[in-house]
Amino acid sequence: MGKIVISTNVTLDGVVQDPDGQEGFELGGWFHQYVGSKDLGDWTANETEEALGAEALLLGRRSFEWFASRTPAMDVRVSRKWADRMNSLPKYVVSSTLEHPQWNNTTVLNGDPVKEISELKRKVDGEILVYGSYQLVRTLIEQNLADELRLVVFPVVLGTGLRIFDETGDKKPLHLVNTRKIGDGLVSCAYEFVQG
């Protein structure tokens, strides 16, 4: 049985929008503005360890296209080990419009997302990692399909922007699994969703 793990970077006030500044959000680009060199090295090591522990990736279309346009050609300045793992993992993208994905090992889930993701959880044995994909993340949380939430918290408050929990329809109890410092300024928090 698969375990859906949402992994995301977030500001102290919960903003997940435009961390790299390429979406045009006026406060975007906070990822590199508030991360030091030690933070970045330790963050990269954390991301690599996470990818190595995953059995599959699950992405929404826009996040899939963002990763697909960058990851296959990443050089050693980022993390070759991480890029190699991302390229080799089976990838599942939820989309009603994507027809011919260019990234290897990709399957498009174009039917009922809840049904297809439930089937994916039955089929994959291990962690199914979700990066970005905030619209998909909200569906996973709302439909009780997510099993774990991993946040890397950045030391900045933006005051505005899309948040991971902007529109939840009900309370979502979580159980703390782990917290640890990454580099000099980041904090990793892992929570399990309490089902039932």
C-alpha positions, 0 to 999 in steps of 0.5 A: 500500500502506498503512502502519499507524502506531501513535501513543500517549502513554506513561509512562517505564515504558510505561504507556498506561492512562487518560491522561485519568483518565476510565477510573477507574484510580487512577493515571489522569490522568497526561497533564495532571498531567505536561505544561506549557503549552509541552509541550501546545502543541507536543504539539498541533502534533505531533498535528495534523501527524501527522493531516494526514499520515494517509490514514485512522484505524483504531480499536478500538471503545472508542477510536472511541467516545471520539474520536467523542464529543469530536472532532466538537464540539471548539472552537478551544481544542484545535485546530480544524485537528486536529479538522477533519482527524479528522472528514474522515478515513476511519475504520475501527473494529474491532468485533463489536458496533458497528452504527450509528457516529455519526461521519461517514466510518466503516466498521465492520470486523466480520469477521476483524480480521487479514483485514480489516486486511490488506485495508485495508492493500492498499486505502489508499495512505498512513498508517493512523493508530492512536490508543489502541486498546490491545487492537487495537494488541496484535493488530496487533503480534502479527500483524505488521501494524504498520509503525511505532510513535510514542511520546510519552513523558511524564516519570513512572513509575507502576509499575503499569498496562496497558502497550503491550507487556504480552503479546507472544508473541515478540520484536519487533525495532524500528529507530529512525527519529527522536527529538525533544523536544516542549516542555520535558518530552516526548520523541517516539520513532519506530520501524519494526517490522523485518519478517521 
